[in-house]
Amino acid sequence: MVQAIVNLGEHQDRVLTIVKGKYGLKNKSDAVNLVIEKYEEELMEPHLRPEYGNKLRKIIKGKHLSRADLEKEV
């Protein structure tokens, strides 16, 4: 486990307190971890998320037309 000293402004401290209360967490450290997890799920660039690799592999394995075949169909 990594420990860090974090300087928070008054507003950020209030937000962590609200997150802590809303989700019934034990302490603000748990609240920070939850906020980080939510950020990773929703905002982190897809190519940095592990499940992106799985999705990309499925796309690559899929059925594709070559350029010549596509031009024949068009």
Buried (B, 14 or more C-beta within 10 A) or exposed (E): EEEEEEEEEEEEEEBBEEBBEEEEBEEBBBBBEBEEEEEEEEEEEEEEEEEEEEEEEEEEEEEEEEEEEEEEEE
